[in-house]
């Protein structure tokens, strides 16, 4: 499993010590706001087992995300194959951070590293990202890393029950157009101006 490094982050293999803070994230209603119900510890641990197996089988997947200055686990980021049954196919990029890590530019920095890995190491021709219509923070990150949305691609997630989480948006970036190709190093983080949304 390759490791990725940015100025501030280490994207690495999952460790047993990550299970507790990951479970705390998955039990946090604010972290889960656009994902569904909070997870039990058993459910959370099972997701780590799936992520490890996926990476071992494909050579890419979800990395554990660590802040290099403190060594602290702050979430996950990575690439994943789009689930069967979705109205689109391919590989998507994603991220999930603990609340204490919000607003520092980590999602953008991690996502750019994942895009660069997907295009340069995996040779992907396109990477997508999706989220609920109302997840404005993640949508802002998608735009920040150079992804674009065609409203005609918006969709209803067939795996989600009727409700506010079912309607989703799709963003795309082709190889060569990504900011991961135009800038090898993410821009230094600058605090958002008043009225803007943090990551």
C-alpha positions as a Markdown table, in Angstrom:
| # | Residue | x | y | z |
|---|---|---|---|---|
| 1 | Unk | 0.0 | 0.0 | 0.0 |
| 2 | Unk | 1.6 | 3.2 | -1.1 |
| 3 | Unk | 1.8 | 6.2 | 1.3 |
| 4 | Unk | 1.2 | 9.8 | 0.1 |
| 5 | Unk | 2.7 | 12.8 | 1.7 |
| 6 | Unk | 1.8 | 16.5 | 1.4 |
| 7 | Unk | 3.2 | 19.5 | 3.2 |
| 8 | Unk | 1.0 | 18.8 | 6.2 |
| 9 | Unk | -0.6 | 15.3 | 5.8 |
| 10 | Unk | 0.3 | 11.7 | 5.6 |
| 11 | Unk | -2.1 | 9.3 | 3.8 |
| 12 | Unk | -1.2 | 5.9 | 5.1 |
| 13 | Unk | -2.3 | 2.3 | 5.9 |
| 14 | Unk | -4.9 | 1.9 | 8.7 |
| 15 | Unk | -3.6 | 1.0 | 12.1 |
| 16 | Unk | -5.4 | -0.6 | 15.1 |
| 17 | Unk | -4.9 | 2.7 | 17.0 |
| 18 | Unk | -7.1 | 4.4 | 14.3 |
| 19 | Unk | -10.2 | 2.3 | 15.2 |
| 20 | Unk | -11.2 | 4.3 | 18.3 |
| 21 | Unk | -11.0 | 7.9 | 16.8 |
| 22 | Unk | -12.6 | 6.6 | 13.5 |
| 23 | Unk | -15.5 | 5.2 | 15.6 |
| 24 | Unk | -15.8 | 8.5 | 17.4 |
| 25 | Unk | -16.1 | 10.3 | 14.0 |
| 26 | Unk | -18.7 | 7.8 | 12.8 |
| 27 | Unk | -20.8 | 8.3 | 16.0 |
| 28 | Unk | -20.7 | 12.1 | 15.6 |
| 29 | Unk | -24.0 | 13.4 | 14.2 |
| 30 | Unk | -22.4 | 16.4 | 12.6 |
| 31 | Unk | -19.8 | 14.3 | 10.8 |
| 32 | Unk | -22.6 | 12.0 | 9.7 |
| 33 | Unk | -25.0 | 14.8 | 8.7 |
| 34 | Unk | -24.8 | 14.1 | 5.0 |
| 35 | Unk | -24.0 | 10.3 | 5.3 |
| 36 | Unk | -26.9 | 8.8 | 7.3 |
| 37 | Unk | -27.3 | 7.5 | 10.8 |
| 38 | Unk | -24.3 | 7.4 | 13.1 |
| 39 | Unk | -22.5 | 4.0 | 13.2 |
| 40 | Unk | -22.0 | 1.7 | 16.1 |
| 41 | Unk | -18.5 | 0.7 | 17.1 |
| 42 | Unk | -19.0 | -2.7 | 15.4 |
| 43 | Unk | -20.2 | -1.1 | 12.2 |
| 44 | Unk | -17.3 | 1.4 | 12.2 |
| 45 | Unk | -14.7 | -1.3 | 12.7 |
| 46 | Unk | -16.3 | -3.3 | 9.9 |
| 47 | Unk | -15.8 | -0.4 | 7.5 |
| 48 | Unk | -12.0 | -0.4 | 8.3 |
| 49 | Unk | -11.8 | -4.1 | 7.5 |
| 50 | Unk | -13.5 | -3.4 | 4.2 |
| 51 | Unk | -11.2 | -0.5 | 3.4 |
| 52 | Unk | -8.1 | -2.6 | 4.1 |
| 53 | Unk | -9.4 | -5.4 | 1.9 |
| 54 | Unk | -10.3 | -3.1 | -0.9 |
| 55 | Unk | -6.8 | -1.5 | -0.9 |
| 56 | Unk | -5.1 | -4.9 | -0.8 |
| 57 | Unk | -7.2 | -6.1 | -3.7 |
| 58 | Unk | -7.0 | -3.1 | -6.0 |
| 59 | Unk | -3.9 | -1.2 | -5.1 |
| 60 | Unk | -6.0 | 1.9 | -4.2 |
| 61 | Unk | -8.7 | 2.9 | -1.9 |
| 62 | Unk | -9.2 | 4.8 | 1.4 |
| 63 | Unk | -6.1 | 6.0 | 3.3 |
| 64 | Unk | -6.1 | 6.9 | 6.9 |
| 65 | Unk | -5.3 | 10.6 | 7.2 |
| 66 | Unk | -2.7 | 11.8 | 9.7 |
| 67 | Unk | -1.5 | 15.3 | 10.5 |
| 68 | Unk | 2.3 | 15.2 | 10.1 |
| 69 | Unk | 3.0 | 17.8 | 12.8 |
| 70 | Unk | 1.2 | 16.0 | 15.6 |
| 71 | Unk | 0.9 | 12.4 | 14.3 |
| 72 | Unk | -2.8 | 12.6 | 15.1 |
| 73 | Unk | -5.4 | 10.7 | 13.1 |
| 74 | Unk | -7.8 | 13.2 | 11.5 |
| 75 | Unk | -9.9 | 11.1 | 9.1 |
| 76 | Unk | -9.7 | 9.4 | 5.8 |
| 77 | Unk | -9.3 | 10.3 | 2.1 |
| 78 | Unk | -8.9 | 8.3 | -1.0 |
| 79 | Unk | -10.3 | 6.8 | -4.2 |
| 80 | Unk | -13.0 | 4.2 | -4.6 |
| 81 | Unk | -14.8 | 2.5 | -7.4 |
| 82 | Unk | -18.3 | 3.8 | -7.9 |
| 83 | Unk | -20.8 | 1.3 | -6.5 |
| 84 | Unk | -22.7 | -0.9 | -9.0 |
| 85 | Unk | -26.3 | 0.3 | -9.5 |
| 86 | Unk | -25.3 | 4.0 | -9.5 |
| 87 | Unk | -26.3 | 6.0 | -12.7 |
| 88 | Unk | -22.6 | 6.6 | -13.5 |
| 89 | Unk | -19.4 | 4.6 | -13.3 |
| 90 | Unk | -15.7 | 5.2 | -12.7 |
| 91 | Unk | -13.5 | 6.0 | -9.7 |
| 92 | Unk | -14.4 | 8.7 | -7.2 |
| 93 | Unk | -12.4 | 10.8 | -4.8 |
| 94 | Unk | -13.6 | 11.4 | -1.3 |
| 95 | Unk | -12.7 | 12.6 | 2.2 |
| 96 | Unk | -14.1 | 12.6 | 5.7 |
| 97 | Unk | -12.5 | 14.5 | 8.6 |
| 98 | Unk | -13.1 | 14.8 | 12.3 |
| 99 | Unk | -14.8 | 18.0 | 13.3 |
| 100 | Unk | -11.6 | 19.4 | 15.0 |
| 101 | Unk | -9.9 | 19.2 | 11.6 |
| 102 | Unk | -12.5 | 21.2 | 9.7 |
| 103 | Unk | -11.7 | 24.6 | 8.4 |
| 104 | Unk | -7.9 | 24.1 | 7.9 |
| 105 | Unk | -7.7 | 23.2 | 4.2 |
| 106 | Unk | -6.9 | 19.5 | 4.9 |
| 107 | Unk | -9.7 | 18.2 | 2.7 |
| 108 | Unk | -8.4 | 20.2 | -0.3 |
| 109 | Unk | -4.8 | 19.1 | 0.4 |
| 110 | Unk | -5.7 | 15.4 | 0.7 |
| 111 | Unk | -8.0 | 15.4 | -2.3 |
| 112 | Unk | -5.3 | 16.9 | -4.5 |
| 113 | Unk | -2.9 | 14.2 | -3.4 |
| 114 | Unk | -5.5 | 11.6 | -4.3 |
| 115 | Unk | -6.2 | 13.1 | -7.7 |
| 116 | Unk | -2.5 | 13.1 | -8.5 |
| 117 | Unk | -2.1 | 9.5 | -7.5 |
| 118 | Unk | -5.2 | 8.5 | -9.6 |
| 119 | Unk | -4.0 | 10.2 | -12.7 |
| 120 | Unk | -0.2 | 9.8 | -12.4 |
| 121 | Unk | 0.1 | 6.3 | -10.8 |
| 122 | Unk | -3.2 | 4.6 | -11.8 |
| 123 | Unk | -3.5 | 6.2 | -15.3 |
| 124 | Unk | -7.2 | 7.2 | -14.8 |
| 125 | Unk | -8.7 | 9.3 | -17.6 |
| 126 | Unk | -11.3 | 10.8 | -15.2 |
| 127 | Unk | -12.1 | 11.0 | -11.6 |
| 128 | Unk | -15.6 | 11.9 | -10.2 |
| 129 | Unk | -17.0 | 13.0 | -6.8 |
| 130 | Unk | -20.5 | 13.0 | -5.5 |
| 131 | Unk | -22.3 | 14.2 | -2.4 |
| 132 | Unk | -25.8 | 15.3 | -1.3 |
| 133 | Unk | -27.2 | 18.5 | -2.8 |
| 134 | Unk | -27.1 | 20.2 | 0.6 |
| 135 | Unk | -23.4 | 19.3 | 1.5 |
| 136 | Unk | -22.1 | 22.7 | 0.6 |
| 137 | Unk | -18.7 | 22.2 | 2.4 |
| 138 | Unk | -17.8 | 19.2 | 0.3 |
| 139 | Unk | -19.1 | 20.8 | -2.9 |
| 140 | Unk | -16.9 | 23.8 | -2.2 |
| 141 | Unk | -13.9 | 21.4 | -1.9 |
| 142 | Unk | -14.8 | 19.8 | -5.2 |
| 143 | Unk | -14.8 | 23.2 | -6.9 |
| 144 | Unk | -11.6 | 24.2 | -5.2 |
| 145 | Unk | -9.7 | 21.2 | -6.6 |
| 146 | Unk | -10.9 | 22.0 | -10.1 |
| 147 | Unk | -13.9 | 19.7 | -10.5 |
| 148 | Unk | -16.9 | 20.8 | -12.4 |
| 149 | Unk | -20.6 | 20.0 | -12.3 |
| 150 | Unk | -23.2 | 19.6 | -15.1 |
| 151 | Unk | -26.6 | 19.8 | -13.5 |
| 152 | Unk | -27.8 | 17.2 | -16.0 |
| 153 | Unk | -25.6 | 14.7 | -14.1 |
| 154 | Unk | -27.4 | 15.2 | -10.8 |
| 155 | Unk | -29.0 | 12.0 | -9.6 |
| 156 | Unk | -31.0 | 10.2 | -6.9 |
| 157 | Unk | -28.9 | 7.7 | -4.9 |
| 158 | Unk | -30.7 | 4.4 | -5.2 |
| 159 | Unk | -29.1 | 3.1 | -2.0 |
| 160 | Unk | -30.6 | 5.9 | 0.1 |
| 161 | Unk | -34.2 | 5.9 | 1.4 |
| 162 | Unk | -36.5 | 8.7 | 0.3 |
| 163 | Unk | -35.5 | 11.9 | 2.1 |
| 164 | Unk | -33.1 | 14.8 | 2.1 |
| 165 | Unk | -30.0 | 12.6 | 1.5 |
| 166 | Unk | -31.3 | 11.0 | -1.7 |
| 167 | Unk | -30.8 | 13.8 | -4.1 |
| 168 | Unk | -27.1 | 14.1 | -5.1 |
| 169 | Unk | -24.8 | 16.1 | -7.3 |
| 170 | Unk | -21.9 | 14.8 | -9.4 |
| 171 | Unk | -18.6 | 16.6 | -10.1 |
| 172 | Unk | -16.0 | 15.5 | -12.6 |
| 173 | Unk | -12.4 | 16.2 | -13.6 |
| 174 | Unk | -10.6 | 14.7 | -16.6 |
| 175 | Unk | -6.8 | 13.9 | -16.6 |
| 176 | Unk | -4.9 | 17.0 | -17.6 |
| 177 | Unk | -7.5 | 19.4 | -16.4 |
| 178 | Unk | -7.2 | 18.7 | -12.7 |
| 179 | Unk | -5.4 | 21.1 | -10.3 |
| 180 | Unk | -3.4 | 18.1 | -9.2 |
| 181 | Unk | -1.7 | 18.4 | -12.6 |
| 182 | Unk | -1.3 | 22.1 | -12.7 |
| 183 | Unk | 0.2 | 22.4 | -9.2 |
| 184 | Unk | 2.2 | 19.7 | -7.6 |
| 185 | Unk | 2.0 | 21.4 | -4.2 |
| 186 | Unk | -1.4 | 22.5 | -2.8 |
| 187 | Unk | -1.6 | 26.2 | -2.0 |
| 188 | Unk | -0.9 | 27.2 | 1.5 |
| 189 | Unk | -4.1 | 27.4 | 3.6 |
| 190 | Unk | -5.6 | 30.8 | 4.2 |
| 191 | Unk | -8.4 | 31.3 | 6.6 |
| 192 | Unk | -11.8 | 31.8 | 4.8 |
| 193 | Unk | -13.1 | 35.3 | 4.6 |
| 194 | Unk | -16.3 | 36.1 | 6.4 |
| 195 | Unk | -19.3 | 34.5 | 4.8 |
| 196 | Unk | -17.5 | 31.6 | 3.2 |
| 197 | Unk | -17.8 | 28.0 | 4.1 |
| 198 | Unk | -14.9 | 26.0 | 5.7 |
| 199 | Unk | -14.0 | 22.6 | 4.4 |
